Amino acid sequence: MFHSRESLKSSLIQFIAPHGKIQKAFVSLRVPKKLLDYKLSGAVAHVSTEGLEHWLDLCGTPAALTSKDLQFALRERVRADGTVETALQTEELEAIAAKLELMSCKKVCLNLLHSATNPVHLNAATKFFSEKGIEVFAPANTDNPHEVTRWTQNALNATLSGVFADLKKDVYAGLEAALDKNDIHFLDASGELFQDETGKEISSQFAASTALGLWNKASGKDVLYLGLEYFTLISPTRWAAQWNSCWGPVEVRHLKVKKSGRPAHAGNRPEHL
């Protein structure tokens, strides 16, 4: 339950007040898509391998995840087999850090080519910016060979990180009278629980549908969720490896769902995820 005219913290306090102490809380957080815009969620610098620094523009993103002034290139190169072709230069990192300080930017999203095969440059850049007090976002270390799906996930996680962290703080504050913080768990798209881990922002967008689907897994039948914004058909036994979002393909394992507008919204087409 969340009333948009009230804060999340206030809504939670009102909701749990009649129940007193509770044992556990399992939370799915979903951030509105409109907040996936740096103008609303805060600036994040994007640092990529030279020649790929404008990859976000090529994806044709509907909402800007960063500004042109915060897109940087590094003259480094790791080949597909993991060998280093062009070594990373600390001087380039120093120059970027100086510009970020001038622009008061405290977040950087790193997307370096073939870093999943050999993360030597990614690790060095992460260490450098972290020591400068800059929050660093790096792609998940998976076996996925498709760079764009990993990079898009990383970019979206970085954009949502501030809003997501604020929502988590509101949840903790709203529930603190009823249970200990260690008994509050958040759900991601794969059905796993987490607490303080980062990099779960986009995965959490599918947490509610995953919870409903897994709850009905034993029956093997699809679940129809009749929401206020749209209807969702959830498959409890079929999984998707990526989300075909309007920002491009995103690596995120989730139960397959089909969304459509409510009947009152004539002409809306189903959205396959």
Backbone as a ProteinNet text record, in pm:
[ID]
protein_1_A
[PRIMARY]
MFHSRESLKSSLIQFIAPHGKIQKAFVSLRVPKKLLDYKLSGAVAHVSTEGLEHWLDLCGTPAALTSKDLQFALRERVRADGTVETALQTEELEAIAAKLELMSCKKVCLNLLHSATNPVHLNAATKFFSEKGIEVFAPANTDNPHEVTRWTQNALNATLSGVFADLKKDVYAGLEAALDKNDIHFLDASGELFQDETGKEISSQFAASTALGLWNKASGKDVLYLGLEYFTLISPTRWAAQWNSCWGPVEVRHLKVKKSGRPAHAGNRPEHL
[TERTIARY]
84.8	0	88.7	64.7	140.3	55.1	23	-54.2	42.4	30.2	125.2	124.7	16.7	9.7	80.9	119.5	191.5	328.4	421.3	552.5	543.5	637.1	640.8	656.2	739.7	759.7	628.1	554.3	427.6	325.7	320.4	225.6	254.7	382.4	419.7	386.4	415.1	385.4	236.4	153	7.7	-38.5	23.9	-18.1	11.8	129.7	169.4	128.5	87.3	53.9	-44.5	-153.8	-249.7	-195.9	-84	-34.2	75.8	129.2	234.9	361.3	428.3	552.1	525.1	611.7	603.2	739.1	741.9	865.2	957	900.6	979.8	906	984.2	925.3	999.4	923.2	980	925.6	1014.7	976.8	1018.7	926.8	961.7	946.1	1052.5	1052	1052.4	963.8	958.2	957.7	1057.5	1072	1005.4	926.4	862.1	964.2	930.9	1023.7	1061.5	973	1001.4	1124.5	1163.2	1280.1	1410.2	1399.4	1518.8	1565.5	1596.4	1642.7	1733.9	1856.3	1952.4	1904.2	1813.9	1763.6	1679.9	1623.7	1540	1612.4	1704.7	1769.8	1912.5	1968.4	2103.9	2204.4	2311.8	2411.3	2500.8	2527.1	2620.2	2712.7	2843.9	2939.8	2952.5	2972.1	2989.1	3126	3206.5	3342.1	3349.2	3382.2	3383.7	3513.6	3537.8	3651.9	3640.6	3752.1	3752.1	3688.5	3600.6	3527	3387.2	3363.9	3233	3170	3228.7	3180.9	3040	2990.7	2855.2	2758.4	2788.6	2705.9	2561.8	2540.1	2403.5	2320.6	2384.2	2313.3	2273.2	2357.6	2328.2	2209	2186.4	2073.3	1940.5	1948.5	1825.1	1741.2	1805.8	1733.9	1632.3	1509	1404.7	1427.7	1492.5	1523.6	1674.4	1734.7	1880.2	1927.1	2026	2082.3	2204.5	2253	2360.1	2363.4	2442.1	2455	2576.1	2580.9	2694	2824.6	2819.8	2940.4	2997.5	2918.8	2963.3	2990.2	3016.3	3055.1	3204.2	3281.6	3426.6	3477.8	3593.3	3656	3793	3828.1	3961.5	4032.8	4156.9	4235.3	4296.2	4212	4254.1	4185.1	4242.2	4177.8	4220.1	4118.8	4139	4074.8	4149.6	4095.7	3993.4	3919.9	3816.3	3874.7	4001.6	4063.2	4122.5	4109.1	4155.6	4294.1	4365.7	4498.6	4485.5	4580.2	4577.1	4645.7	4570.7	4625.2	4680	4604	4645.5	4628.3	4736.9	4732.4	4659.2	4596.8	4526.8	4628.5	4607.7	4698.4	4634.7	4707.6	4657.8	4632.6	4711.7	4695.5	4555.8	4501.1	4366.3	4262.4	4281.2	4189.3	4196.8	4318.6	4336.7	4262.4	4270.2	4203.4	4051.9	3997.2	3852.5	3810	3888	3854.9	3853.6	3946.1	3951.2	3825.7	3779.6	3657.4	3535.2	3531.4	3418.2	3412.3	3529.3	3533.1	3479.2	3516.7	3467.8	3316.7	3262.7	3119.2	3040.7	3112	3049	2974.3	3032.8	2973.4	3040	2961.7	3015.5	2986.1	2938.8	2908.7	2967.2	3023.2	3077	3038.4	2997	2955.1	3064.7	3129.6	3238.9	3190.3	3213.6	3179.9	3297.8	3384.7	3506.2	3495.8	3535	3520.1	3596.4	3527.5	3583.2	3633.1	3577.5	3618.3	3571.9	3469.6	3423.8	3526.9	3600.6	3704	3831.2	3869.9	3987.5	3957.1	3930.7	3890.1	4005.8	4125.9	4242.2	4223.7	4173.8	4153.8	4033.1	3929	3808.8	3841.1	3916.2	3953.1	4040.7	4134.4	4223.6	4145.2	4052.9	3973.2	3878.9	3822	3732.8	3808.1	3926.2	4008.3	4045.2	4082.9	4124.1	4011	3893.3	3782.8	3729.7	3729.4	3683.3	3770.9	3901.9	3994.4	3977.6	3915.4	3885.1	3751.7	3686.8	3557.9	3441	3460.7	3355.1	3290.8	3158.3	3086.5	3096.3	3138	3163.5	3060.4	3011.6	2920	2987.6	2993.8	3057.4	2961	2969.8	2879	2893.7	2784.5	2788	2884.1	2957.9	3054.2	2983.2	2935.5	2861.9	2924.5	2868.5	2916.6	2850.6	2767.3	2697.4	2797.1	2807.3	2904.4	2855.9	2729.9	2672.7	2695.1	2790.2	2829	2712.1	2632.1	2528.1	2427.5	2387	2287.7	2343.1	2472.5	2537.2	2557	2599	2623.9	2494.9	2388.3	2260.6	2210	2223.7	2186	2266.3	2395.8	2483.7	2443.6	2414.1	2375.2	2244.3	2147	2017.9	2030.6	2111.2	2134.5	2195.7	2292.7	2359	2260.5	2176.1	2078.8	1979.2	1936.9	1835.6	1892.1	2023.2	2084.1	2043.1	2044.2	2009.5	1865	1774.1	1631.6	1604.5	1666.6	1646.4	1696.3	1812.8	1867.9	1776.1	1718.8	1626.6	1500.6	1450	1331.9	1361.2	1478.2	1515.4	1523.2	1577.8	1585.3	1445.2	1351.7	1213.6	1148.4	1178.6	1124.5	1177.3	1307.4	1365.7	1305.5	1291.3	1237.1	1090.5	1014.7	873.3	847.1	944.7	925.1	1003.2	1084.4	1174.7	1102.5	977.9	904.4	850.1	846	782.5	881.4	1001	1097.8	1237.9	1335.5	1475.3	1512.3	1609.2	1653.1	1700.3	1761.9	1812.6	1701.2	1577.6	1463.3	1385.4	1442.1	1380.4	1459.2	1392.6	1459.2	1392.9	1475.5	1427	1439.1	1347.3	1340.5	1385.4	1461.9	1500.6	1425	1455.5	1379.5	1395.3	1505.9	1528.5	1469.3	1411.1	1352.1	1447.4	1568.6	1666.4	1640.6	1679.3	1665	1797	1789.5	1909.8	1876.7	1982.5	1964.2	2047.2	2178.3	2261.4	2334.9	2318.3	2387.7	2342.3	2435.4	2403	2390.6	2350.8	2337	2207.5	2109.7	1982	1867.5	1899.8	1795.7	1701.6	1756.5	1672.6	1611.1	1685.9	1631.7	1508	1506.6	1393.2	1265.6	1278.8	1160.2	1067.3	1121.7	1043.3	1014.2	1052.5	1041.7	898	803.7	664.9	606.2	630	576.7	643.2	772.8	841.6	780.6	754	695.3	559.6	475.8	344	356	449.7	466.2	517.6	620.9	677.9	579.6	494.8	392.1	296.7	274.5	180.7	252.4	381.7	462	411.7	365.6	322.9	209.4	121.4	7.6	48.8	156.7	202.9	118.1	20.2	-70	-26.3	-51.3	-17.2	-99.4	-41.8	-107.3	-143.6	-268.4	-312.8	-323.6	-239.9	-242.5	-314	-421.3	-499.5	-457.3	-358.4	-305.1	-379.3	-346.5	-411.7	-364.3	-236.1	-180	-194.6	-180.1	-189.1	-214.6	-254.7	-273.2	-146.2	-110.4	12.2	-17.3	21.5	10.4	149.2	161	291	300.6	407.5	432.7	520.9	474.1	554	662.1	666.1	762.1	858.3	838.2	924.4	1004.7	1134.3	1223.4	1278	1303.7	1367.3	1503.2	1601.5	1737.1	1758.4	1673.5	1690.4	1555.4	1559.1	1441.2	1459.8	1368.2	1374.4	1308.6	1383	1330	1338.2	1277.1	1285.7	1423.1	1508.6	1646.9	1741.5	1685.8	1767.3	1760.1	1821	1817	1895.7	1837.5	1897.8	1912.2	2031.2	2051.3	1983.2	1876.2	1808.4	1721.4	1754.4	1678.7	1549.5	1435.6	1306.4	1203.3	1094.9	985.5	924.6	888.5	828.5	691.6	669.2	541	495.2	367	308.3	220.4	249	173.8	86.6	-30	-116	-188.9	-229.8	-304	-440.1	-497.7	-632.6	-732.1	-848.2	-947.8	-985.6	-983.4	-1022.1	-923.4	-800.7	-699.1	-699.9	-795.3	-810.9	-690.2	-652.4	-544	-408.3	-396	-266.7	-230.2	-107.8	-62.6	8.8	-1.5	68.4	219.6	283.8	428.8	487.4	569.2	629.1	763.1	783.9	909.5	974.9
-118	0	123.4	213.6	338.4	447.2	547.9	660.7	766.4	802.4	894.4	1031.7	1067.7	1198.8	1197.9	1082.4	1070.4	1011.1	1029.1	969.7	819	747.5	602.3	568.2	643.7	620.3	634	742.1	765	656.8	615.2	511.2	379.8	345.5	220.4	226.3	339.4	354	336.2	397.4	385.6	241.4	176.6	41.1	-61.5	-51.1	-153.6	-120.1	4.5	46	-47	-91.9	-179.3	-318.5	-356	-493.4	-510.1	-400.7	-411.6	-470.6	-556.8	-618.8	-724.9	-730.8	-835.5	-903.1	-1024.9	-1103.3	-1072.7	-1068.4	-1049.3	-956.6	-889.4	-807.6	-837.5	-865.7	-892.7	-785.5	-710.7	-589.7	-597.2	-558.9	-540.1	-392.1	-331.7	-189	-169.4	-85.7	-55.6	95.6	145	289.4	327.7	435.4	478.8	503.2	462.4	476.8	621.7	714.6	855.5	904	833.1	873	823.1	746.3	701.4	810.3	922.6	1040.3	1116	1144.9	1207	1342.8	1408.7	1539.3	1525	1405.9	1381.1	1300.1	1214.4	1122.3	1160.6	1262.2	1303.5	1263.7	1342.1	1321.4	1201.7	1125.3	1012.9	1024.2	1023.5	1026.3	886.6	881	753.4	749.7	651.3	635.8	504.2	512.3	394.1	386.9	272.7	255.1	351.9	411	507.7	447.7	526.9	481.7	434.6	411.2	361.9	456.6	575.3	666.9	718.6	706.5	753.5	637.4	523.1	404.4	425.5	508.2	533.8	602.4	692.4	762.7	666.1	566.8	469.7	382.9	365	283.4	356.4	488.7	565.5	574.1	598.3	601.6	714.9	689.7	792.3	898.8	863.3	958.7	955.1	1070.1	1077.4	1019.4	929.4	871.9	950.2	1040.9	1131.1	1246.4	1348.7	1461.5	1442	1515.3	1505.4	1540.7	1633.7	1678.3	1572.6	1469.1	1366.6	1232.7	1235.9	1116.5	1126	1028.1	1031.4	902.6	915.3	800.6	774	646.6	606	536.7	578.1	513.4	385.2	287.9	155.5	53.2	-65.1	-167	-306.3	-387.6	-529.7	-608.1	-701.7	-780.8	-882	-940.8	-1038.4	-1158.8	-1192.2	-1307	-1271	-1143.9	-1101.9	-1040.4	-1043.2	-981	-829.5	-760.1	-613	-559.7	-483.7	-421.8	-282.4	-203.7	-69.8	-55.2	-30	-22.6	102.9	92.1	205.2	302.6	431.6	535	609.8	615.9	684.6	832.4	891.6	1034	1063.4	970.9	991.4	987.5	897.4	889.2	1016.7	1069.1	1193.7	1308.9	1316.8	1424.9	1416.8	1295	1277.1	1312.1	1268	1296.4	1446.6	1518.7	1664.2	1730.2	1682.6	1737.8	1705.1	1585.4	1547.3	1633.1	1665.8	1751.7	1890.4	1941.9	2073.9	2074.7	1959.5	1950.6	1896.1	1873.3	1821.4	1691.3	1605.5	1475.3	1368.7	1294.8	1197.7	1052.6	1031.8	895.8	874.4	755.7	724.3	581.4	566.9	437.5	392.2	278.7	228.4	118.8	136.3	33.8	19.4	-77	-97.3	-227.3	-220.6	-333.4	-456.6	-570	-701	-708.6	-624.1	-628.8	-756.4	-821.4	-947.7	-1058	-1049.3	-1147.9	-1120.2	-993.4	-952.7	-818.7	-819	-695.2	-609.8	-627.9	-558.1	-406.5	-352.4	-207.9	-162.7	-242.8	-209	-202.5	-299.8	-301.7	-182	-148.2	-34.9	96.4	114.5	236.8	244.9	131.4	126.9	169.5	114.8	148.3	296.5	347.7	487.6	582.1	564.8	656.8	639.5	518.2	493.7	566.9	565.9	634.7	786.5	835	977.8	1013.7	914.4	938.5	939.4	880.9	875.2	737.1	732.6	604.8	545.6	419	355.3	245.9	243.6	138.9	64.6	-67.3	-151.3	-261.7	-310.5	-416.5	-542.9	-615.1	-741.1	-838.5	-913.9	-1009.6	-1141.7	-1156.5	-1275.7	-1336.9	-1448.4	-1514.8	-1458.7	-1359.3	-1300.4	-1231.8	-1277	-1218.1	-1088.2	-1052	-934.5	-810.4	-727.4	-610.8	-514.8	-489.2	-387.3	-419.5	-545.2	-579.9	-559.4	-587.6	-566.2	-417.8	-345.3	-201.9	-125.9	-163.4	-94.7	-119.2	-241.2	-269.6	-183.1	-172.8	-93.7	53.5	105	246.2	275.1	186	206.2	193.9	98.1	85.1	212.2	268.4	390.2	506.6	518.6	627.7	618.2	497.6	477.2	469.5	460.9	428.7	524.3	654.8	750.6	740	731.9	718.9	588.6	481.4	349.9	349.3	409.9	416.1	495.6	604.5	685.3	605.9	528	446.1	340.7	279.8	179.5	243	364.2	434	459.2	496.4	520.4	391.8	280.6	151.3	117.1	131	102	192.5	321.3	416.1	386.8	345.4	317.2	189.6	98.2	-31.1	-45.3	55.5	40.1	17.6	64.9	45.5	-95.7	-169.4	-300.5	-416.1	-394.9	-504.1	-450.4	-539.2	-503	-493.6	-407.8	-388.9	-519.7	-606.4	-733.7	-827.3	-798.1	-881.9	-823	-720.6	-659.3	-703.9	-769	-823.4	-768.6	-743.5	-695.4	-808	-808.9	-915.7	-863.3	-947.5	-908.4	-991.6	-971.5	-1034.6	-1185.6	-1236.5	-1381.1	-1452.9	-1376.6	-1436.9	-1444.6	-1387.1	-1386.8	-1268.8	-1287.9	-1182.3	-1108.1	-977.9	-899.8	-790.5	-732.2	-621.9	-499.9	-505.9	-389.3	-397.1	-505.2	-519.3	-412.3	-369	-271.9	-344.4	-271.3	-330.8	-407.5	-383.8	-455.1	-363.9	-241.5	-142	-185.3	-221.9	-261.9	-399	-489.1	-621.3	-611.6	-514.7	-499.5	-454.8	-401.7	-360.5	-478.8	-600.1	-719.9	-803.2	-751.1	-828.7	-869.4	-777.1	-806.8	-916.8	-909.6	-1012.4	-1146.8	-1145.7	-1270	-1332.9	-1249.8	-1300.7	-1365.7	-1299.5	-1355	-1484.4	-1486.3	-1605.4	-1723.8	-1702.7	-1812.8	-1863.5	-1773.5	-1815.3	-1916.2	-1904	-1993	-2098.5	-2118.9	-2208.3	-2352.2	-2397.5	-2536.3	-2572.9	-2477.6	-2505.4	-2509.1	-2439.5	-2434.6	-2346	-2276.7	-2192.2	-2045.8	-1975.3	-1833.8	-1754.2	-1643.9	-1555.4	-1425	-1382.1	-1254.1	-1154.1	-1049.7	-943.9	-822.6	-779.1	-665	-540.1	-470.9	-352.5	-226.3	-116.3	11.7	72.1	47.2	106.2	15.4	-114.8	-210.1	-349.8	-439.5	-578.9	-655.7	-755.7	-831.9	-981.1	-1053.8	-1198.8	-1255.3	-1330.7	-1378.6	-1529.7	-1575.4	-1718.8	-1765.7	-1856.8	-1897.4	-2000.4	-2051.5	-2158.3	-2121.9	-2006	-1967.9	-1842.1	-1848.1	-1738.5	-1669.9	-1542	-1465	-1417.6	-1411.4	-1372	-1221.7	-1154.4	-1010.4	-940.9	-811.2	-726.9	-638.4	-646.7	-564.3	-429.8	-344.5	-217.6	-109.5	4.4	116.9	181.7	140.9	188.2	90.6	-14.9	-118.3	-246.2	-355.1	-481.4	-472	-526.6	-519.6	-661.3	-692.1	-822.4	-824.1	-900.4	-917.1	-1043.1	-1142.3	-1268.1	-1247.6	-1279.5	-1258.7	-1353.6	-1373.5	-1453.4	-1381.8	-1458.5	-1397.2	-1340	-1217.1	-1151.3	-1083.6	-1058.1	-982.7	-875.6	-749.3	-637.7	-574.3	-525.3	-450.8	-343.8	-238.6	-131.6	-181.1	-115.3	-150.6	-126.4	-195.3	-179.3	-34.8	51.8	191.6	265.9	212.3	275.3	210.3	243.1	178.9	203	99.2	112.1	75.5	50.7	11.1	-129	-146.9	-276.6	-350.3	-485.1	-563	-541.7	-544.9	-532.4	-665.7	-727.7	-856.2	-833.7	-899.3	-882.3	-1017.5
0	0	0	-94.2	-96.7	-158.9	-80.8	-130.6	-182.6	-310	-371.8	-306.5	-238.4	-173.9	-39.5	6.3	132.4	104.7	195.8	179.3	201.7	143.5	162.9	310.1	380.2	523.1	600	576	646.2	615.2	487.8	448	518.6	529.3	597.2	746.1	808.2	951.3	976.5	893	909	885	788.4	751.6	860.5	922.9	1019.7	1163.1	1188.8	1325.1	1394.8	1328.6	1398.8	1428.2	1367.8	1379.7	1483.5	1535.4	1634.9	1575.6	1653.5	1609.2	1502.7	1402.1	1299.8	1290.4	1234.3	1234.8	1116.8	997.3	876.4	779.9	696.1	589.1	459.4	353.4	222.1	127.3	67.7	-4.1	-150.9	-239.7	-380.8	-411.3	-463.3	-495	-646	-693.5	-836.4	-853.8	-926.6	-948.1	-1079.3	-1083.3	-1208.2	-1318.7	-1441.3	-1554	-1580.2	-1545.6	-1573.7	-1498.3	-1391.3	-1314.6	-1377.4	-1485.3	-1556.2	-1651.9	-1593.9	-1666.8	-1571.9	-1615.9	-1525	-1473	-1547	-1503.1	-1376.1	-1355.2	-1238.2	-1131.8	-1174.7	-1080.9	-1044.6	-1107.6	-1074.8	-1182	-1191.3	-1296.5	-1268.3	-1373.5	-1368.1	-1489	-1464.9	-1574.8	-1634.7	-1766.8	-1835.7	-1901.3	-1864.1	-1917	-1992.3	-2120.8	-2207	-2286.4	-2346.2	-2435.1	-2553.3	-2591.7	-2701.7	-2827.3	-2888.5	-3005.6	-2971.2	-2841.8	-2795.7	-2693.7	-2678.9	-2575.1	-2599.3	-2723.4	-2753.4	-2778.4	-2717.5	-2741	-2694.1	-2591.1	-2544.7	-2652.7	-2728.6	-2835.2	-2946.3	-2971.6	-3076.9	-3040.8	-2910	-2864.5	-2879.7	-2903.2	-2922.1	-2797.2	-2683.2	-2556.7	-2553.9	-2508.1	-2505.6	-2399.8	-2291.3	-2185.4	-2163.1	-2150.9	-2139.3	-2005.7	-2012.5	-1891.4	-1845	-1928.8	-1889.7	-1989	-1957.4	-2048.4	-2139.3	-2248.5	-2342.1	-2273.4	-2178.7	-2109.6	-2015.9	-1987.6	-1893	-1961.5	-2090.4	-2164.3	-2195.8	-2146.7	-2161.8	-2226	-2292.4	-2358	-2296.9	-2288.7	-2243.7	-2359.3	-2386.5	-2491.8	-2436.1	-2415.1	-2369	-2455.4	-2464.9	-2547.9	-2500.9	-2476.3	-2447.2	-2560	-2618.1	-2728.2	-2676	-2768.8	-2732.1	-2659.1	-2687.8	-2621	-2484.7	-2445.2	-2313.8	-2310.8	-2421.4	-2424.5	-2434.4	-2372.8	-2371.6	-2496.6	-2574.6	-2694.9	-2664.5	-2587.8	-2548.4	-2397.9	-2327.8	-2182	-2134.2	-2020.2	-1958.7	-1900.3	-1924.1	-1874.2	-1756.4	-1646.1	-1527.3	-1554.7	-1644.5	-1675.7	-1729.3	-1807.1	-1861.2	-1750.1	-1655.6	-1542.2	-1458.7	-1441.8	-1366.2	-1433.1	-1565.1	-1638	-1623.1	-1629.8	-1613.5	-1471.7	-1373.5	-1233.6	-1207.1	-1268.8	-1250.8	-1306.6	-1422.1	-1482.1	-1396.5	-1341.1	-1256.1	-1130.7	-1076.8	-958.1	-990.5	-1106	-1146.6	-1166.1	-1210.9	-1238.1	-1119.2	-1007.4	-884.1	-909.6	-992.1	-1022.2	-937.1	-861.4	-766.4	-805	-928.8	-974	-1112.7	-1134.8	-1266.5	-1304.1	-1429.3	-1483.5	-1580.6	-1553.1	-1635.3	-1728.4	-1858.1	-1957	-2052.4	-2022.7	-2100.2	-2179.8	-2304.9	-2397.6	-2349.1	-2351.4	-2315.9	-2170.7	-2084.4	-1943.1	-1874.2	-1929.2	-1870.1	-1892.4	-2004.9	-2034.9	-1956.3	-1951.2	-1874.7	-1807.8	-1677.2	-1608.5	-1557.2	-1608.8	-1554.4	-1560.2	-1671.2	-1682.8	-1601.7	-1602.6	-1525.2	-1376.7	-1328.1	-1185.9	-1149.4	-1238.4	-1210.9	-1208.3	-1304.2	-1308.7	-1188.8	-1150.3	-1033.3	-907.7	-889.7	-773	-773.8	-889.2	-899.8	-860.1	-921.1	-893.5	-751.4	-701.3	-564.2	-464	-487.8	-397.7	-404	-511.1	-524.3	-458.8	-398.9	-334.4	-430.2	-548.9	-650.5	-648.5	-647.2	-650	-790.4	-797.9	-926.9	-954.6	-1078.5	-1124.5	-1239	-1226.1	-1327.9	-1368.1	-1492	-1537.2	-1451.9	-1439.1	-1364.6	-1432.5	-1352.1	-1405.5	-1434.3	-1558	-1597.7	-1722.2	-1765.9	-1887.5	-2013.2	-1996.7	-2110.2	-2204.5	-2331.2	-2423.8	-2489.1	-2469.1	-2534.4	-2447.9	-2490.4	-2411.2	-2387.5	-2491.5	-2480.9	-2371	-2357.8	-2255.6	-2115	-2097.7	-1967.7	-1940.8	-2044.4	-2028.1	-2001.2	-2070.3	-2048.6	-1907.8	-1859.9	-1721.3	-1625.3	-1650.4	-1564.6	-1566.5	-1686.5	-1699.9	-1627.2	-1640.8	-1574.9	-1423	-1377.4	-1233.2	-1176.5	-1249	-1202.9	-1195.6	-1298.3	-1301.8	-1186.8	-1154.3	-1050.9	-909.5	-896.9	-767.3	-655.4	-683	-579.2	-534.2	-630.7	-599.6	-525.9	-572.7	-511.4	-366.6	-343.2	-207.5	-115.3	-166.1	-85.1	-50.3	-146.6	-119.7	-13.6	-21.2	80	218.7	225.2	353.9	409	321.6	364.8	415.4	349.3	393	532.1	551.3	682.5	789.8	758.2	855.6	886.5	785.4	805.2	882.2	880.9	947.3	1077.6	1113	1226.7	1359.2	1370.4	1495.4	1508.9	1396.2	1397.8	1396.2	1342.2	1335.9	1313.6	1339.4	1324.5	1176.5	1145.1	1006.7	943.9	1022.1	969.8	924	963.9	926.1	808.6	745.7	627.1	504.5	411.8	293.6	167	67	-61.8	-164.6	-260.5	-360	-495.2	-568.8	-704.2	-807.6	-935.5	-1044	-1049.8	-998.9	-1002.6	-882.6	-789.6	-670.7	-552.9	-569.2	-461.4	-367.3	-240.7	-141.2	-123.3	-96.3	-70.2	29.9	85.4	180.1	140.8	161.7	133.9	0.4	-73.5	-200.9	-300.1	-384.4	-489.2	-623	-726.2	-858.8	-877.7	-790	-796.9	-842.4	-880.4	-907.6	-1020.1	-1135.8	-1248.6	-1225.4	-1166.3	-1135.8	-1047.9	-957.1	-865.4	-935.7	-1058.4	-1133.7	-1160.2	-1160.4	-1189.5	-1063.7	-947.5	-824.7	-791.3	-807.6	-771.5	-859.7	-991.3	-1080.9	-1054.2	-1020.3	-986	-860.6	-760.7	-636	-662.3	-742.4	-774	-853.7	-949.5	-1031	-952.3	-871.2	-792.8	-687.4	-636.7	-540.2	-603.9	-734.4	-804.4	-888.5	-863.4	-945.9	-942.5	-826.2	-811.1	-905.6	-933.9	-1021.7	-1168.2	-1200.8	-1339.3	-1427.8	-1370.4	-1448.9	-1443.6	-1552.1	-1557.8	-1457.1	-1410.9	-1315.2	-1385.4	-1370.5	-1426.7	-1313.6	-1321.2	-1221.3	-1280.4	-1215.7	-1262.9	-1185.8	-1239.6	-1172.8	-1210.3	-1141.9	-1168.5	-1300.6	-1336.5	-1457.5	-1579.2	-1558.2	-1668.2	-1612.7	-1700.4	-1664.9	-1700.7	-1618.8	-1641.7	-1634.5	-1739.8	-1741.5	-1712.5	-1604.1	-1555.4	-1572.1	-1633.9	-1647.4	-1532.5	-1446.4	-1329.6	-1361.4	-1483.2	-1515.9	-1629	-1693.5	-1806	-1771	-1800.7	-1766.2	-1891.4	-1879	-1986.4	-1936.1	-2026.3	-1987.2	-1996.8	-2074.9	-2088.8	-2102.9	-2082.2	-2093.8	-2216.3	-2311.3	-2431.8	-2401.7	-2337.5	-2289.6	-2397.2	-2369.4	-2461.9	-2457.8	-2366.8	-2362.1	-2431.8	-2489.4	-2550.5	-2468.3	-2516.5	-2442.6	-2312.2	-2206.1	-2073	-2017	-1969.1	-1906.2	-1769.8	-1757.3	-1629.2	-1637.1	-1559.1	-1558.7	-1480.9	-1544.6	-1480.4	-1541.1	-1470.3	-1524.3	-1644.2	-1745.2	-1863.3	-1829.5	-1875.8	-1852.2	-1980.1	-1987.1	-2097.6	-2036.1	-2072.5	-2016.8	-2122.7	-2080.2	-2170.6	-2092.4	-2161.6	-2096.3	-2052.7	-1955.4	-1909.6	-2022.1	-2019.5	-2125.7	-2154	-2052.2	-2071.7	-2161	-2169.8	-2252.6	-2390	-2469.9	-2600.9	-2687.6	-2761.2	-2856.9	-2800.8	-2669.2	-2614.3	-2660.9	-2698.8	-2744.5	-2632.4	-2629.7	-2526.4	-2536.3	-2422.4	-2417.8	-2373	-2456	-2424.1	-2356.9	-2240.8	-2166.6	-2143.9
[MASK]
+++++++++++++++++++++++++++++++++++++++++++++++++++++++++++++++++++++++++++++++++++++++++++++++++++++++++++++++++++++++++++++++++++++++++++++++++++++++++++++++++++++++++++++++++++++++++++++++++++++++++++++++++++++++++++++++++++++++++++++++++++++++++++++++++++++++++++++++++

